[in-house]
């Protein structure tokens, strides 16, 4: 059965990394999903850091500094995405908005929606309630509560075998809804369920990551911040911002997700794909 809403938007006879550069000339522009007097929402490319850090002195691409220069205003981050993760990222534009937006995240009034490519066939629903130790905490520090809802979507039955015990290799497109905000929470919870994210160099399976990268011609973390819903800092209105790969085909990096979903072998899974959504609903 074909997967609904997944169309071969791009040819699939080329490696996923055979894509045009982000910009033909001049500085790269971040794609802005929404901007008003209080906040700005952008699509964060994979490989970019949210801001400068002493732990990554060799890095040169920082969303905060780049966005500030692009719009000519100071911006403040109110949440984070891992360097390898792409998707929706929110910044505030003044102090009061910063306080209200950070409070929304701290009080769990901001709802995050991720998509990931994971190993194996993920079932319809998995409620993961698995406490996590902070990466930088001492070994005897207590684990912090962490909850994530996982939902299996489309399934890919790749005709080549990674594991000689099986005739093919199975992957799933997975929805993840984190209920708490621990570092690497989705990545660690998918590992905990034996469905690690493809391309996760820290919590995934290195040999499988390399095998898959060789097959598709691209090494990356397949984790995407698909949507984010939160109250507007000025009006309190619930707003939803979405970076849908089906609607951002003009963003070169998003074409990697389009090509992934156009590979032959996808099947409908236990849940339908999320409906297409606009940039700000």
C-alpha positions in Angstrom: 0.0 0.0 0.0 1.5 3.4 -0.9 2.3 5.9 1.8 -0.2 8.8 1.7 1.1 12.3 1.2 4.6 11.0 0.2 5.3 11.7 -3.5 8.5 11.3 -5.6 9.0 15.0 -5.7 12.6 14.6 -6.8 14.4 11.9 -8.9 15.6 9.0 -6.7 18.3 7.7 -9.0 20.9 10.1 -7.5 22.5 10.1 -4.1 20.7 12.2 -1.5 23.7 14.5 -1.2 23.6 15.3 -4.9 21.9 18.6 -4.2 22.4 22.2 -5.2 24.4 24.4 -2.7 22.5 26.4 -0.2 23.4 29.6 -2.0 25.0 30.1 -5.3 26.9 33.2 -4.1 27.0 35.5 -1.1 26.1 34.7 2.5 23.6 31.9 3.3 20.2 33.1 4.4 18.2 31.3 7.1 14.7 30.4 6.1 12.3 32.5 8.3 9.0 30.7 9.0 7.4 33.6 11.0 8.4 37.0 12.3 6.5 39.7 14.2 7.4 42.4 16.8 8.0 39.9 19.6 9.5 36.7 18.1 11.1 35.2 15.0 10.9 31.5 14.0 13.4 30.0 11.6 14.3 26.6 10.0 17.5 25.5 11.6 19.7 23.5 9.2 21.4 20.4 10.4 25.0 21.0 11.4 24.5 24.5 12.7 24.9 25.4 16.4 22.3 27.6 18.0 25.0 29.9 19.4 28.7 30.1 20.0 30.2 27.8 22.6 33.7 27.3 24.0 33.2 23.5 23.5 33.1 23.9 19.7 35.7 26.6 18.9 36.2 25.2 15.4 32.6 25.7 14.3 31.7 28.6 12.1 27.9 28.4 11.6 25.8 29.8 14.5 22.0 30.5 14.0 21.9 33.3 16.6 24.7 35.4 15.1 23.6 34.6 11.5 20.0 35.5 12.2 20.9 38.7 14.1 22.9 39.9 11.0 20.3 38.8 8.6 17.4 40.7 10.2 19.4 43.5 11.7 18.1 43.0 15.3 19.3 41.3 18.5 17.7 37.9 19.0 17.6 35.6 22.1 17.3 31.9 22.0 14.5 30.4 24.1 15.1 26.7 23.5 17.7 24.6 21.8 18.1 22.0 19.0 21.1 19.7 18.9 23.7 20.6 16.3 22.7 17.6 14.0 19.0 18.2 14.3 17.1 20.4 11.8 13.8 22.1 12.1 11.7 24.7 13.9 13.7 27.1 16.2 12.3 30.1 18.1 14.0 33.3 19.1 12.6 36.3 21.0 13.2 39.9 20.0 13.1 41.6 23.4 13.4 41.0 27.2 9.7 40.6 28.0 9.2 38.1 25.2 12.2 36.2 26.3 10.8 35.8 29.8 7.4 34.6 28.6 8.7 32.2 26.0 11.3 30.6 28.3 8.5 30.2 30.9 6.3 28.5 28.4 9.0 25.9 27.7 9.8 25.5 31.4 6.2 25.0 32.3 5.5 22.5 29.5 3.2 24.9 27.6 5.3 24.5 24.5 4.6 21.3 22.6 7.2 19.8 20.3 6.7 17.4 17.4 9.7 15.6 15.9 10.1 13.2 13.0 13.0 10.6 12.9 14.2 7.8 10.8 14.8 4.8 13.2 15.9 1.3 12.9 13.3 -1.5 12.8 9.5 -1.3 12.6 8.3 0.9 15.4 4.8 -0.1 16.7 1.8 2.2 16.8 2.4 3.8 20.2 5.2 3.6 22.7 4.9 5.6 25.9 8.5 5.8 27.1 8.9 6.7 30.8 12.6 6.3 31.3 14.6 8.6 33.6 17.9 9.9 32.2 21.1 10.9 33.8 22.5 14.3 32.7 25.6 13.9 30.6 27.7 16.0 32.8 26.4 14.8 36.1 28.5 12.6 38.5 27.8 8.9 38.4 25.9 8.9 41.7 23.6 11.7 40.7 19.9 10.8 40.5 18.4 10.3 37.1 15.8 12.9 36.0 12.3 11.9 35.0 11.8 11.9 31.2 8.8 10.9 29.1 8.3 10.7 25.3 5.4 9.5 23.2 6.6 7.6 20.1 4.3 6.7 17.2 5.3 4.6 14.3 4.4 6.0 10.9 5.6 4.8 7.5 7.8 1.7 7.2 10.7 1.1 4.8 11.7 -2.4 3.8 15.1 -1.9 2.2 16.0 -4.9 -0.1 19.6 -5.2 1.1 20.5 -7.0 4.3 22.6 -5.2 7.0 22.2 -8.2 9.4 22.8 -11.6 7.7 20.1 -13.1 9.9 17.4 -11.1 7.9 16.8 -10.9 4.1 16.2 -7.1 4.2 16.7 -4.1 6.5 13.7 -2.4 8.1 13.4 1.3 9.1 10.5 3.4 10.4 9.5 7.0 10.1 8.7 7.9 13.7 6.8 10.7 15.4 8.2 11.8 18.8 6.4 14.0 21.3 8.7 14.8 24.2 6.8 15.5 27.4 10.0 16.6 29.2 13.1 18.4 27.9 16.2 16.4 28.8 19.3 16.6 26.7 19.2 14.2 23.8 16.0 12.9 25.2 14.4 11.6 21.9 17.7 10.1 20.8 18.2 8.3 24.1 14.7 7.1 24.4 14.7 5.6 20.9 17.9 3.9 21.7 16.2 2.6 24.9 13.4 1.0 22.8 16.0 -0.6 20.5 15.0 1.7 17.6 18.0 4.1 17.4 17.9 7.0 15.0 19.9 6.6 11.8 23.0 8.8 11.7 23.2 9.3 15.5 26.9 9.1 16.2 26.4 9.3 20.0 23.4 7.1 20.7 23.0 5.1 17.5 24.7 2.1 16.0 28.0 3.2 14.3 28.3 0.2 11.8 24.6 0.6 10.8 25.0 4.4 10.4 28.0 3.8 8.1 26.3 1.1 6.1 23.2 3.3 5.5 25.3 6.3 4.6 27.1 4.3 2.0 23.8 3.2 0.5 22.3 6.7 0.2 25.5 8.7 -0.3 24.9 10.9 2.8 25.9 10.9 6.4 23.6 12.9 8.7 21.4 12.7 11.8 17.8 11.9 10.6 16.0 13.9 13.3 13.8 16.8 12.3 11.9 19.3 14.4 8.7 19.2 12.5 6.4 21.5 14.5 6.2 23.5 17.6 3.1 24.9 19.3 3.3 27.6 22.0 1.5 30.7 23.4 2.4 33.9 21.7 4.4 36.1 24.2 2.2 39.2 23.7 -1.3 37.8 23.1 -1.2 34.4 24.7 -2.8 33.0 21.5 -1.7 29.4 20.7 0.4 29.4 17.6 1.8 26.5 15.6 4.9 26.7 13.5 5.8 23.9 11.1 8.8 23.0 9.0 7.0 20.4 6.7 9.4 18.7 4.2 6.4 18.6 1.8 6.1 22.4 1.8 9.8 23.5 2.0 11.1 22.0 -1.2 12.8 25.3 -2.1 15.1 24.8 1.0 17.9 22.6 -0.4 18.6 20.6 2.7 14.9 19.7 3.0 15.2 18.0 -0.3 17.2 15.4 1.5 14.1 14.4 3.4 12.0 14.5 0.3 14.4 12.1 -1.5 14.4 9.9 1.6 10.6 9.6 1.5 10.7 9.0 -2.2 12.9 5.9 -2.0 11.2 2.8 -3.2 10.0 0.3 -0.5 8.0 2.6 1.8 4.8 1.2 3.1 2.0 2.6 5.2 2.6 2.0 8.9 0.4 1.8 12.0 -0.4 5.5 11.9 -1.0 8.0 9.1 1.5 10.7 8.3 0.9 14.1 10.0 -1.3 16.4 7.8 0.5 19.0 5.8 0.6 22.3 7.7 1.3 25.9 6.9 4.1 28.0 8.2 2.1 29.6 11.1 -1.3 28.2 12.0 
